[in-house]
Amino acid sequence: MDAPVAYIERTRAYYAALGFPTPYRWAENADVPFQRLVKPLRESRIALITTAALQRPGQGDQAPGAPYNGRAKFFQVYSETTARDPALGINHVAIDFKHTSAEDQGAYFPLAALRRAAAAGRIGGVAARFYGVPTNRSQRVTAEEYAPEVLARCREDGADAAILVPNCPVCHQSLSLVARHLEANGIATVLMGCAKDIVERAGVPRFLFSDFPLGNGAGRPQDAASQDLTLGLALDLLEQATAPRITLQSPLRWSGHSDWKRDYGNVEGLTAAEIAALRQDFEAQKAAGKAVRAANG
């Protein structure tokens, strides 16, 4: 099963089975902004943008291997220092919970790989802060609120370019919209992700595609060499692309179980009781997320 997962069709079928027959309208753009690097890569300061959530007390289990946790959602762009390793989690979004456990932050948050690239002279340095972007189905909110906020913070930190690493299906759309805004305002970008159909439909200038389970856009877990290779390919693309809509596929293959493409969000063969349980859990997690949002204004 070598074809990429069709996440748009898979998620439509999933939510229809749960009782939501109106399909979500994914972002689709014909025109794509494009900005070349304004400095050589070896002199460029690179910003890192993620959809991972900071681990905070009172927001439920965010440890590796934990189940989906709507209480860990966040609803405003945040910034944290890149001078130390943050405690992050990605189980607030729909990663592939069956075939990956987010046990290695380097597989979805390439800060360590960026530091190694800076030490080797491949890039000029890492921006003083990284930026967290909420996952929001509202394309308007993402484009009109989150993206300008990320741009402002990139400018504050003197970023010359940005690497964006999404996790779930909607995360891929959200960071695609952010990448488009950054490019339109003079900051070159490359998105590293795993949902090819969503990113290419949204339209980004540069996309490094890894055919891995969701939650591993920066390389294989517990495999620093694969993470360095993945980042290296993204940097090559950032440096060498001469036009927008360039997708480069990583040559790496997933080292885990081969059934991951079949399993993600697949409702075929589920009983009515199993589907009802999924709907119940969906409603519970949605309510938990709403409660967090209400509590945080």
N, C-alpha and C positions, 0 to 999 in steps of 0.2 A: 504494500500500500504506500507507494512513493509520492503520490499527489499530496499537496498540502491539505490540511483540514479546511473544509469550507465552513468557516465559523458563522458566517451570516446565515446560511441555510440551516446549519445545525442548531443555532440558538432560536431561530424562528420555529423550527419543529418542536423544540423543547418547550418553549413557552406556550405554543398552541396546545400541546398535550396537557399542560398544567391549567388550561382554561383561559388563556389570553390569545384569542384568535387574530387580533389586529396586529400585523407585523410591525416591528420597529423600523423606522426609516433611517438607515445608516447614512452618514455623511457621504456625499458624492460631489467631487469637484473636477471640472474639466481643465481649468487653468491652475498651474502650480507656480508659486513664486520661487525664485532661485537667487541665491547670493553666494558668490565665490568667497573663499577665505580672503580677508583683507591683509593678512600677514602670512608669512610662511608658517607651516604647522609647528615647526620647532620653536617658533617665537610666540605661538598663540596660547592664550589662557582659555581652558576648556571648562565650561559649566556642565554639571551633571543634573539631569531632571528625571524624577522618578514618580511613580504612583504608589510607592510603598508608604506605609503608615508608621509613624513613630510609635514605639511601644510605650504606653503610659499606664500608670496604676489605675485600677478600677475600670478598665476597658476590656476585660475578659482575656482569655488565653490567646496570645499571639506567638507562642513558641513554635519552633519547627514541628511540623506534623499535626498541629492543632486544626480542628475543623473550621469551616466557614464561620466568621464572627462579625456580624453586623455592628456590634458595639464598638468595634475598632475603627469605624469609618471616620473620616474627617471631611470638613466642608469649606475650608479656606486654604489657600496656598500658604505653605510654611517654608522657612529657611532654617538650615542648621549648618554648623561649621563642618568643613572638610578636614580640619586639623586632627580629628579623632574619629574612630569608627562609631557610627550611630547604632542604636538598637532599633531595628526595623522589623516589620512584619508585613506579609502580603496575603494573609488569610481573611482580610476584609473585602476581598474581591474574588471573582470566580476564576482562580487559577485551576490547574489540573491537580486536584487533591488526591487522586488515586495513584498517579504515576510520579509525582514529585512532592517533596515535603518542605521545600524552602529551608532545608537545613544548612545551606551554604549561601550566605548573603551575596557572595561574589558572583553567583549565577544570575542574579537579577539586579545587582547594584554594583557596578564595576569601579568603585572608588579605589580599591587596592590595585587593580590593573592600571587605572589612570596614574596612580602614584608611581608604579613601576615604569610606565611610559615616560613620565616626567623625569625620573631618575636616569633613564637611558637617553634622554635628550630628544625623544620622539616628538614630544609636545613641549611648549614653553612652561606650562604649569597647570595646576588645577585651580579653578575659582575658589575663593575663600569660603563660599557656602554652596551647598546643593539645595535644590528646590523640590518640594513635594507638591504635586498637583492632585486635587480630588478627582475621583472618577464620577462623572456626572453624565447621565443620559441626555441632559439638555445641551445640545450643541451651541445654543445661543449663550448660555451661561459660560460654557468653556471658552468660546471665542471672544466674548465681550467682557468677561470679568477675569477669568483665570489667566488667559494668554497675555493680556496687557500687564497683569501683575508680575508674571514671570519675566516679561521683557524688561520691566522697570528694575527688577532685582538683578538681572543679568548686566544691565548697564551700570548699576551701582557698584557691582563687583568687577567691572572692566572685562567682562567675558568677550572673547573674540569669536567663539563658536560654542555650540552646545551639543551634547549627546543626550538623547532621550530614550529611556528604557521603560516601556509599559509592561503590564502583566496580564490582565484579563482582556476579554474582547473589547469591552467599552473603554478600558484603559488605552488600548491601541488607537481608538478613535480620538480620545481626549488628547493624547500627546501628539497625534498627527495634526490636530487643529492648532495646538501650541506651536509645533514646528513651523507650520505655514505662517503663523503670525510673526515669529522670530525672523524668518527668511524675508518676509515682506518689509521688515524694519531693519535690515542690514546685518543680521547675525546668521551665519551659516550653521546648518544643523545636519545631523545624521540620526535616524531613529533605528534602534536595535530591538527587534521584536520577533514574534512567532506567529502572528495572525496576518498572513500575507494578503488575504482578500480584503480585509477591513482597511489596512493601511493603503493599499493601492487604490481602493475605491475613494478614500478620503483625499488622496493625492498629496504626496510629500516629495521634497526634492531628492533626498537620498535615504535609502532603506537597506539596512543590512539584515537579511532574513535568515534566521536559524530555524530549521525544521524540527523543533523541539516542543515538548509539552509547555503549555502556558505557565509562566513563572520562571523561565530559564533563558530570557532574552540576551543575557550577557555571557552565556557559555554553560558547559556541563558542571553540575555541582561536584565539589571536592576534586576539581581538575583545574588547577591554576593555569596549566599550559593551554587548555582549551579556552579559558577566559582571556588570556593574553592574545591568543590567536584571533578570537572573536573581536576584541577591541581593536587589534591591529588592522583587521579587515575594514572595520568601521572608520578608522582613521585614514586608511588608504582612500576610501570612498569620499570622505570629507575633503581630502586633499586633491583628488584626481578628477572628480566629476566635473563635467563641463556643461551640463544641461540638467534640467529637473526630471523627475520621474525615473531615476536610476535605481533599480533593485539589484543588489548583489546577494547571492545565496551562499551562505557558509558551506564549505565542503564537509563539515563535521556531521556525524550521525549520532543520534541518541543512543546512549549506552545501556539504557534500561529496557524494560519489557516492550516488545514490538506492538502490543495491542493498544497503545495509548491513543493512536489516531481513531481507532474504532470506538473507544470507550467514552471520550469526552462528550458530555451532554447528550448522550445517545439514549433515547427513550424506547427504542425498538426492543420488544420482548418484555417490557415491564408490565406488571399486573396493575389493575385499577387501584388496588390498595397501595402499591408502591408509588404510583403517580400521585395519589391523594396525600401520601406522607411527604412527598417532595413539595407539593403545593402548601401544605401546612407549615413546613419548615421555611419556605420562601416568605410566607406571610409573617412568620415570627421574626425572621431576620430583617425584613423590611420595617417592621414596627420598632425593632431595636435601633436601627439606623435613624429612624425618625425621632426617636426619643433622644438620641445623642445630639442630633441637629437642634432640636428644641432647647436642650439644656445649654447648648453653646451659642444660642442666638442665631 
